[in-house]
Every structure is written in structure tokens, then in C-alpha cells.
Amino acid sequence: MAKPVDRSTAEHYVWGGVSDGWRLLDRDDLSVIEECVPPGGAEEWHVHAVARQFFVLLDGSAVVQTTTGDLPLRAGQGVEIAPGLAHRFTNPGAEDVRFLVISSPTTRGDRQPSAAPPLR
């Protein structure tokens, strides 16, 4: 039976020592995670071999860095990251960023570290 889910009922975790995540939907074929990244927070560079991801900002502004270029985003905007594209989510701003990351299939077991690209 379907039932509502939100941060108060979802599994919570902390990543990078400062960022919060809530697993709103955690299935093998689809994952929906809400995350909050404070100013200066960033992921490590990584790549997914199989998972396709869509990041959509709910509050704030951020930059999704990829090996093909930086993608600045503001609230209401999103970006698709195809499998095989090395990337990382960053918050270079002065306010928290809240966003959803939707992955199909799940990224569990599909995340591999990637070297940062050379400076452009």
C-alpha cells in the first residue's frame, strides 16, 4: 500500500562529515534521495557505470562539476548525469543547498572513485 514519505520517516545518513541525506525511496530499480549540503560542502569525484542520475535543486544554488564542464544550477533547475560521466556536486555558495537526486537503477554498489579532471 502506498503511503506518504518525508524526511521525518526516511532513513537518514551523513556524508562528507557535514552533509545530510534522506532515502525517500530505496529500491534496486529506482532511488530518490533528498540531500542538504552546507556552504563549502562537496562530494568526491566519482562515476557510475550503470546508474543514470537526475539532480534537481529545491533551495539554493550549486554547481555540478563534470569532466565535460561545470553546470551551475539554481532552485527549480535540474541536470541529468549519464552513466560513465565523472562528476561531483558542490555548494560554493553562502547558504545551504537542498536538492533531490533521482537514480535509476540505484547507485548502491555502482559508485567508483574518479580522479579530478585537470584544471581548465
TILO-88535 format. One record per residue: residue number from 1; z, y, x of N, C-alpha, C, O in turn. Coordinates in Angstrom, 1 decimal, decimal comma, padded with zeros to 4 digits. Last residue first. Example, Ala and Ser with C-alpha at 12.3 -4.5 7.8 and 13.67 -1.06 7.14 Angstrom:
2
+-----+--------+--------+--------+--------+---------+--------+--------+--------+--------+--------+--------+--------+
|   i |    nup | nnorth |  neast |   caup | canorth | caeast |    cup | cnorth |  ceast |    oup | onorth |  oeast |
+-----+--------+--------+--------+--------+---------+--------+--------+--------+--------+--------+--------+--------+
|   2 |  007,1 | -002,2 |  012,8 |  007,1 |  -001,1 |  013,7 |  007,9 |  000,0 |  012,9 |  008,0 |  001,1 |  013,4 |
|   1 |  007,8 | -005,7 |  013,2 |  007,8 |  -004,5 |  012,3 |  007,8 | -003,3 |  013,2 |  008,5 | -003,3 |  014,2 |
+-----+--------+--------+--------+--------+---------+--------+--------+--------+--------+--------+--------+--------+
END
This chain:
120
+-----+--------+--------+--------+--------+---------+--------+--------+--------+--------+--------+--------+--------+
|   i |    nup | nnorth |  neast |   caup | canorth | caeast |    cup | cnorth |  ceast |    oup | onorth |  oeast |
+-----+--------+--------+--------+--------+---------+--------+--------+--------+--------+--------+--------+--------+
| 120 | -015,9 |  023,5 |  041,1 | -017,3 |   024,1 |  040,9 | -017,3 |  025,5 |  041,3 | -018,3 |  026,2 |  041,2 |
| 119 | -014,3 |  020,9 |  042,9 | -014,3 |   022,3 |  042,3 | -015,7 |  022,8 |  042,2 | -016,5 |  022,7 |  043,1 |
| 118 | -015,0 |  017,5 |  041,9 | -014,9 |   018,6 |  042,9 | -014,9 |  020,0 |  042,3 | -015,5 |  020,2 |  041,2 |
| 117 | -012,9 |  016,0 |  039,4 | -014,2 |   016,4 |  040,0 | -014,0 |  017,4 |  041,0 | -013,0 |  018,1 |  041,1 |
| 116 | -010,2 |  013,8 |  040,0 | -010,6 |   015,1 |  039,5 | -012,0 |  015,4 |  040,1 | -012,2 |  015,1 |  041,3 |
| 115 | -010,5 |  010,3 |  039,4 | -010,4 |   011,4 |  040,3 | -010,9 |  012,7 |  039,7 | -011,8 |  012,7 |  038,9 |
| 114 | -008,9 |  008,6 |  036,8 | -010,1 |   009,1 |  037,3 | -009,8 |  010,2 |  038,3 | -008,9 |  011,0 |  038,1 |
| 113 | -007,3 |  005,7 |  035,3 | -007,2 |   007,0 |  036,1 | -008,6 |  007,3 |  036,6 | -009,4 |  006,4 |  036,9 |
| 112 | -008,2 |  004,5 |  032,1 | -008,2 |   004,3 |  033,6 | -008,1 |  005,6 |  034,2 | -008,8 |  006,6 |  033,8 |
| 111 | -007,5 |  003,0 |  029,1 | -007,4 |   004,2 |  029,8 | -007,3 |  003,9 |  031,3 | -006,4 |  003,1 |  031,7 |
| 110 | -007,3 |  000,8 |  027,5 | -008,6 |   001,3 |  027,7 | -008,6 |  002,6 |  028,6 | -009,7 |  003,2 |  028,8 |
| 109 | -004,8 |  000,2 |  026,5 | -005,4 |  -000,8 |  027,5 | -006,8 | -000,3 |  027,9 | -007,5 | -001,1 |  028,6 |
| 108 | -005,3 |  002,1 |  023,7 | -004,4 |   001,2 |  024,4 | -005,1 |  000,2 |  025,2 | -005,9 | -000,6 |  024,7 |
| 107 | -007,1 |  003,6 |  022,3 | -007,2 |   003,7 |  023,7 | -006,2 |  002,8 |  024,5 | -006,2 |  002,8 |  025,7 |
| 106 | -008,8 |  002,0 |  019,5 | -007,6 |   002,5 |  020,1 | -007,8 |  002,7 |  021,6 | -008,6 |  002,0 |  022,2 |
| 105 | -012,4 |  002,6 |  019,3 | -011,1 |   001,9 |  018,9 | -009,9 |  002,6 |  019,6 | -010,1 |  003,6 |  020,2 |
| 104 | -011,4 |  005,8 |  018,5 | -012,0 |   004,6 |  017,9 | -012,8 |  003,8 |  018,9 | -013,7 |  004,4 |  019,5 |
| 103 | -009,0 |  008,4 |  018,0 | -009,7 |   007,5 |  018,9 | -010,2 |  006,2 |  018,2 | -009,5 |  005,6 |  017,4 |
| 102 | -008,1 |  011,7 |  017,8 | -008,5 |   010,5 |  017,0 | -009,4 |  009,6 |  017,9 | -010,4 |  010,1 |  018,5 |
| 101 | -005,6 |  013,9 |  018,2 | -006,6 |   013,1 |  019,0 | -006,9 |  011,8 |  018,2 | -006,0 |  011,0 |  017,9 |
| 100 | -004,7 |  017,1 |  017,1 | -004,9 |   015,7 |  016,8 | -005,9 |  015,1 |  017,7 | -006,9 |  015,7 |  018,1 |
|  99 | -002,3 |  019,5 |  018,4 | -003,7 |   019,0 |  018,1 | -003,6 |  017,6 |  017,6 | -002,6 |  016,9 |  017,8 |
|  98 | -000,9 |  022,5 |  019,5 | -000,7 |   021,3 |  018,6 | -002,1 |  020,9 |  018,2 | -002,9 |  021,7 |  017,8 |
|  97 |  000,4 |  024,2 |  022,2 | -000,8 |   023,8 |  021,5 | -000,5 |  022,5 |  020,7 |  000,1 |  021,6 |  021,3 |
|  96 |  002,6 |  027,0 |  022,8 |  002,4 |   025,6 |  022,6 |  001,1 |  025,3 |  021,9 |  000,6 |  026,2 |  021,1 |
|  95 |  001,3 |  029,8 |  024,8 |  002,0 |   029,2 |  023,7 |  001,7 |  027,7 |  023,6 |  000,8 |  027,2 |  024,2 |
|  94 | -000,2 |  030,7 |  026,9 |  001,3 |   031,1 |  026,9 |  002,0 |  030,5 |  025,7 |  003,2 |  030,7 |  025,6 |
|  93 | -002,6 |  028,3 |  028,4 | -002,1 |   029,5 |  027,7 | -000,6 |  029,7 |  027,7 |  000,1 |  029,1 |  028,5 |
|  92 | -003,6 |  026,0 |  029,4 | -003,4 |   027,1 |  030,3 | -002,8 |  028,3 |  029,7 | -002,6 |  029,3 |  030,4 |
|  91 | -003,3 |  022,9 |  028,7 | -002,9 |   024,1 |  028,0 | -002,6 |  025,2 |  029,0 | -001,5 |  025,3 |  029,5 |
|  90 | -005,8 |  020,3 |  028,7 | -004,9 |   021,2 |  029,4 | -004,5 |  022,4 |  028,5 | -005,3 |  022,7 |  027,6 |
|  89 | -006,9 |  016,9 |  029,0 | -006,5 |   018,0 |  028,0 | -005,5 |  018,9 |  028,8 | -004,6 |  018,4 |  029,4 |
|  88 | -009,6 |  015,5 |  030,8 | -008,2 |   015,8 |  030,6 | -008,0 |  017,0 |  029,7 | -008,8 |  017,9 |  029,7 |
|  87 | -012,1 |  013,0 |  031,7 | -011,6 |   014,2 |  031,0 | -010,1 |  014,4 |  031,2 | -009,4 |  013,4 |  031,6 |
|  86 | -015,1 |  011,2 |  032,1 | -013,8 |   011,5 |  032,6 | -013,4 |  012,9 |  032,0 | -014,2 |  013,8 |  032,0 |
|  85 | -016,8 |  009,3 |  029,8 | -016,7 |   010,7 |  030,3 | -015,3 |  011,0 |  030,8 | -014,4 |  011,0 |  029,9 |
|  84 | -016,7 |  006,7 |  028,7 | -017,2 |   006,9 |  030,1 | -017,2 |  008,3 |  030,6 | -017,5 |  008,5 |  031,8 |
|  83 | -017,2 |  007,6 |  025,3 | -016,7 |   006,7 |  026,3 | -017,4 |  006,9 |  027,6 | -018,6 |  007,2 |  027,7 |
|  82 | -017,1 |  011,2 |  024,6 | -017,8 |   009,9 |  024,6 | -017,1 |  008,9 |  025,6 | -016,6 |  009,4 |  026,6 |
|  81 | -015,3 |  013,3 |  022,8 | -015,4 |   012,8 |  024,1 | -015,9 |  011,4 |  024,1 | -015,3 |  010,5 |  023,5 |
|  80 | -015,8 |  016,1 |  020,7 | -015,9 |   014,7 |  020,9 | -016,1 |  014,4 |  022,3 | -016,8 |  015,0 |  023,1 |
|  79 | -013,7 |  018,7 |  019,6 | -014,7 |   018,3 |  020,6 | -014,6 |  016,7 |  020,6 | -013,6 |  016,1 |  020,6 |
|  78 | -012,9 |  021,5 |  017,4 | -012,7 |   020,2 |  018,0 | -013,9 |  019,8 |  018,9 | -014,9 |  020,6 |  019,0 |
|  77 | -011,0 |  024,3 |  016,0 | -012,2 |   023,7 |  016,7 | -011,9 |  022,3 |  017,2 | -010,7 |  022,0 |  017,4 |
|  76 | -008,7 |  025,1 |  014,9 | -009,8 |   024,9 |  014,0 | -011,0 |  024,3 |  014,6 | -011,9 |  023,9 |  013,9 |
|  75 | -007,7 |  027,1 |  017,7 | -007,3 |   026,4 |  016,4 | -008,5 |  026,3 |  015,5 | -009,2 |  027,3 |  015,3 |
|  74 | -010,1 |  026,7 |  020,4 | -009,1 |   027,4 |  019,7 | -008,8 |  026,7 |  018,4 | -009,5 |  025,8 |  018,0 |
|  73 | -011,1 |  025,6 |  023,6 | -011,0 |   025,4 |  022,2 | -009,9 |  026,3 |  021,6 | -008,9 |  026,6 |  022,3 |
|  72 | -013,4 |  025,2 |  026,3 | -012,3 |   026,0 |  025,7 | -012,3 |  025,8 |  024,2 | -013,4 |  025,8 |  023,5 |
|  71 | -014,3 |  022,8 |  028,3 | -014,6 |   023,1 |  026,9 | -013,4 |  023,9 |  026,3 | -012,4 |  023,2 |  025,9 |
|  70 | -015,9 |  022,6 |  031,5 | -014,7 |   022,9 |  030,7 | -015,1 |  023,3 |  029,3 | -016,1 |  024,0 |  029,1 |
|  69 | -018,1 |  019,8 |  032,6 | -017,7 |   021,2 |  032,4 | -016,5 |  021,4 |  031,5 | -016,0 |  020,4 |  030,9 |
|  68 | -018,4 |  017,2 |  033,2 | -019,6 |   018,0 |  032,9 | -019,4 |  019,4 |  032,6 | -020,3 |  020,2 |  032,4 |
|  67 | -016,0 |  016,1 |  033,4 | -016,8 |   016,1 |  034,6 | -018,1 |  016,9 |  034,4 | -018,8 |  017,1 |  035,4 |
|  66 | -013,9 |  018,3 |  031,5 | -014,6 |   017,1 |  031,7 | -015,4 |  017,2 |  033,0 | -015,5 |  018,3 |  033,6 |
|  65 | -011,0 |  019,6 |  029,9 | -011,9 |   019,6 |  031,1 | -012,6 |  018,3 |  031,1 | -012,0 |  017,2 |  030,9 |
|  64 | -010,3 |  021,5 |  027,2 | -010,6 |   020,1 |  027,6 | -011,5 |  020,1 |  028,7 | -012,7 |  020,5 |  028,6 |
|  63 | -008,0 |  023,9 |  026,8 | -009,2 |   023,6 |  027,5 | -009,2 |  022,1 |  027,7 | -008,3 |  021,5 |  028,3 |
|  62 | -006,7 |  025,8 |  024,0 | -006,6 |   024,8 |  025,1 | -007,9 |  024,7 |  025,7 | -008,9 |  025,3 |  025,3 |
|  61 | -004,5 |  027,5 |  021,7 | -005,8 |   027,3 |  022,3 | -005,6 |  026,5 |  023,6 | -004,5 |  026,4 |  024,1 |
|  60 | -002,9 |  027,1 |  018,4 | -003,0 |   027,5 |  019,8 | -004,4 |  027,4 |  020,3 | -005,4 |  027,3 |  019,6 |
|  59 | -003,1 |  024,3 |  016,2 | -002,5 |   025,6 |  016,6 | -002,7 |  025,8 |  018,1 | -002,6 |  024,9 |  018,9 |
|  58 | -005,0 |  022,2 |  016,0 | -004,3 |   022,7 |  014,8 | -003,7 |  024,1 |  015,1 | -003,8 |  024,9 |  014,2 |
|  57 | -007,9 |  021,0 |  017,5 | -006,8 |   021,9 |  017,6 | -006,3 |  022,3 |  016,2 | -007,1 |  022,8 |  015,4 |
|  56 | -009,0 |  017,7 |  017,9 | -009,1 |   018,9 |  017,1 | -007,8 |  019,7 |  017,1 | -006,7 |  019,2 |  016,9 |
|  55 | -010,9 |  015,4 |  019,7 | -009,7 |   016,3 |  019,7 | -010,0 |  017,4 |  018,8 | -011,0 |  018,0 |  018,8 |
|  54 | -012,0 |  012,2 |  019,5 | -012,2 |   013,5 |  018,9 | -010,9 |  014,3 |  019,0 | -009,9 |  013,8 |  018,4 |
|  53 | -013,3 |  009,5 |  021,5 | -012,2 |   010,3 |  021,0 | -012,7 |  011,6 |  020,4 | -013,8 |  012,2 |  020,8 |
|  52 | -014,0 |  006,1 |  021,9 | -014,6 |   007,4 |  021,6 | -013,5 |  008,3 |  021,0 | -012,8 |  007,8 |  020,2 |
|  51 | -013,3 |  003,5 |  024,2 | -012,9 |   004,4 |  023,1 | -013,7 |  005,7 |  023,1 | -013,9 |  006,3 |  024,1 |
|  50 | -014,3 |  002,2 |  026,5 | -014,8 |   001,8 |  025,1 | -014,5 |  002,9 |  024,1 | -015,3 |  003,1 |  023,2 |
|  49 | -013,3 |  003,4 |  028,8 | -014,6 |   002,6 |  028,9 | -015,2 |  002,4 |  027,5 | -016,4 |  002,3 |  027,4 |
|  48 | -012,1 |  006,5 |  029,5 | -012,0 |   005,4 |  028,6 | -013,4 |  004,7 |  028,6 | -014,4 |  005,3 |  028,4 |
|  47 | -010,4 |  008,2 |  032,1 | -011,7 |   007,8 |  031,4 | -011,4 |  006,6 |  030,6 | -010,5 |  005,8 |  030,9 |
|  46 | -008,6 |  011,1 |  033,5 | -008,8 |   009,7 |  033,1 | -010,1 |  009,5 |  032,4 | -010,8 |  010,4 |  032,0 |
|  45 | -006,3 |  013,3 |  035,0 | -007,7 |   013,0 |  034,8 | -007,8 |  011,5 |  034,5 | -007,2 |  010,7 |  035,2 |
|  44 | -003,3 |  013,8 |  033,1 | -004,0 |   013,4 |  034,4 | -005,5 |  013,2 |  034,0 | -005,8 |  012,8 |  032,9 |
|  43 | -002,9 |  016,7 |  031,0 | -003,0 |   015,3 |  031,2 | -003,5 |  015,1 |  032,7 | -004,0 |  016,0 |  033,3 |
|  42 | -000,6 |  019,5 |  031,1 | -001,9 |   018,9 |  031,2 | -001,8 |  017,4 |  031,4 | -000,8 |  016,9 |  032,0 |
|  41 |  001,1 |  022,6 |  030,4 |  001,0 |   021,2 |  030,4 | -000,4 |  020,7 |  030,5 | -001,4 |  021,3 |  030,1 |
|  40 |  001,1 |  025,4 |  030,3 |  001,0 |   024,8 |  031,6 |  000,9 |  023,3 |  031,6 |  000,7 |  022,7 |  032,7 |
|  39 |  003,0 |  025,4 |  027,3 |  002,2 |   026,2 |  028,3 |  002,2 |  025,5 |  029,6 |  003,3 |  025,1 |  030,1 |
|  38 |  003,1 |  022,0 |  025,8 |  003,6 |   023,4 |  026,1 |  002,7 |  024,1 |  027,1 |  001,9 |  023,5 |  027,7 |
|  37 |  001,6 |  020,2 |  023,3 |  001,6 |   020,4 |  024,8 |  002,1 |  021,9 |  025,0 |  001,5 |  022,8 |  024,5 |
|  36 |  001,8 |  017,8 |  021,0 |  002,2 |   019,1 |  021,2 |  002,3 |  019,3 |  022,8 |  003,1 |  018,6 |  023,4 |
|  35 | -000,2 |  015,6 |  018,9 |  000,4 |   016,0 |  020,1 |  000,8 |  017,4 |  020,2 |  000,1 |  018,3 |  019,6 |
|  34 | -000,8 |  012,9 |  016,8 | -000,6 |   014,4 |  016,9 |  000,2 |  014,6 |  018,1 |  001,1 |  013,9 |  018,5 |
|  33 | -003,3 |  010,4 |  016,6 | -002,1 |   010,9 |  017,3 | -002,0 |  012,4 |  017,2 | -003,0 |  013,1 |  017,4 |
|  32 | -004,8 |  007,7 |  015,4 | -004,6 |   009,1 |  015,2 | -003,3 |  009,5 |  015,7 | -002,2 |  009,0 |  015,3 |
|  31 | -007,0 |  005,1 |  016,0 | -005,8 |   005,7 |  016,4 | -005,8 |  007,2 |  016,0 | -006,8 |  007,8 |  016,4 |
|  30 | -008,6 |  002,0 |  015,1 | -008,5 |   003,5 |  014,9 | -007,1 |  004,0 |  015,3 | -006,1 |  003,3 |  014,9 |
|  29 | -008,5 | -000,7 |  015,7 | -009,8 |  -000,1 |  015,5 | -009,8 |  001,4 |  015,3 | -010,8 |  002,1 |  015,4 |
|  28 | -005,8 | -001,3 |  015,9 | -006,7 |  -001,7 |  017,0 | -008,1 | -000,9 |  016,9 | -008,7 | -000,6 |  017,9 |
|  27 | -003,8 |  001,5 |  014,9 | -004,4 |   000,2 |  014,7 | -005,4 | -000,1 |  015,8 | -005,7 |  000,8 |  016,6 |
|  26 | -001,8 |  003,8 |  014,1 | -001,9 |   003,0 |  015,3 | -002,4 |  001,6 |  015,0 | -001,7 |  000,6 |  014,9 |
|  25 | -001,3 |  007,0 |  013,1 | -002,0 |   005,8 |  012,7 | -002,2 |  005,0 |  014,0 | -002,8 |  005,6 |  015,0 |
|  24 |  000,5 |  008,7 |  014,4 |  000,4 |   008,8 |  012,9 | -000,3 |  007,5 |  012,3 |  000,0 |  007,1 |  011,2 |
|  23 |  002,5 |  008,9 |  016,9 |  001,4 |   008,0 |  016,5 |  001,4 |  007,9 |  014,9 |  002,1 |  007,2 |  014,3 |
|  22 |  003,0 |  011,8 |  018,5 |  003,5 |   011,1 |  017,4 |  002,3 |  010,2 |  016,9 |  001,2 |  010,7 |  016,6 |
|  21 |  004,2 |  013,4 |  021,6 |  003,1 |   012,7 |  020,8 |  003,8 |  011,9 |  019,6 |  004,9 |  011,4 |  019,8 |
|  20 |  004,9 |  016,1 |  023,7 |  005,3 |   015,2 |  022,7 |  004,0 |  014,6 |  022,0 |  003,0 |  015,3 |  021,9 |
|  19 |  005,4 |  016,9 |  027,2 |  004,5 |   016,9 |  026,0 |  005,0 |  015,8 |  025,0 |  005,4 |  014,8 |  025,4 |
|  18 |  006,8 |  016,6 |  029,6 |  007,0 |   017,8 |  028,8 |  006,3 |  017,8 |  027,4 |  006,6 |  018,6 |  026,6 |
|  17 |  006,3 |  014,2 |  031,0 |  007,6 |   014,8 |  031,1 |  007,9 |  016,0 |  030,2 |  009,0 |  016,4 |  030,1 |
|  16 |  003,9 |  013,0 |  030,3 |  003,9 |   014,1 |  031,3 |  005,2 |  014,8 |  031,5 |  005,3 |  015,9 |  032,1 |
|  15 |  005,1 |  012,4 |  027,0 |  004,2 |   012,1 |  028,1 |  004,2 |  013,3 |  029,1 |  004,4 |  014,5 |  028,6 |
|  14 |  007,1 |  010,8 |  024,6 |  006,9 |   011,9 |  025,5 |  006,0 |  011,5 |  026,6 |  006,2 |  010,5 |  027,2 |
|  13 |  006,8 |  009,7 |  021,2 |  006,9 |   009,5 |  022,6 |  006,7 |  010,8 |  023,4 |  006,2 |  011,8 |  022,8 |
|  12 |  007,4 |  008,3 |  018,0 |  007,4 |   009,5 |  018,9 |  007,5 |  009,0 |  020,3 |  008,1 |  008,0 |  020,6 |
|  11 |  006,0 |  007,0 |  015,1 |  006,6 |   006,7 |  016,4 |  006,4 |  007,9 |  017,3 |  005,3 |  008,4 |  017,4 |
|  10 |  006,6 |  008,9 |  012,0 |  005,8 |   008,3 |  013,0 |  006,5 |  008,0 |  014,3 |  007,6 |  008,6 |  014,6 |
|   9 |  008,2 |  010,4 |  010,3 |  008,2 |   008,9 |  010,1 |  007,4 |  008,2 |  011,2 |  007,4 |  007,0 |  011,2 |
|   8 |  007,9 |  013,0 |  011,1 |  009,3 |   012,5 |  010,9 |  009,3 |  011,0 |  010,7 |  010,4 |  010,4 |  010,9 |
|   7 |  005,2 |  013,5 |  011,2 |  005,9 |   013,4 |  012,5 |  007,3 |  012,8 |  012,3 |  007,9 |  012,2 |  013,2 |
|   6 |  004,0 |  011,4 |  008,5 |  004,1 |   012,6 |  009,3 |  004,9 |  012,4 |  010,5 |  005,3 |  011,3 |  010,8 |
|   5 |  002,4 |  009,7 |  005,9 |  003,0 |   009,7 |  007,2 |  003,0 |  011,1 |  007,8 |  002,1 |  011,8 |  007,6 |
|   4 |  002,3 |  008,2 |  002,6 |  002,2 |   009,3 |  003,5 |  002,9 |  009,1 |  004,8 |  003,9 |  008,4 |  004,9 |
|   3 |  000,8 |  005,0 |  002,1 |  001,9 |   005,9 |  002,0 |  001,8 |  007,0 |  003,0 |  001,2 |  006,9 |  004,0 |
|   2 | -000,8 |  002,2 |  000,6 | -000,9 |   003,4 |  001,3 |  000,4 |  004,3 |  001,1 |  000,9 |  004,3 |  000,0 |
|   1 |  000,0 | -001,2 |  000,8 |  000,0 |   000,0 |  000,0 |  000,0 |  001,2 |  000,9 |  000,8 |  001,3 |  001,9 |
+-----+--------+--------+--------+--------+---------+--------+--------+--------+--------+--------+--------+--------+
END
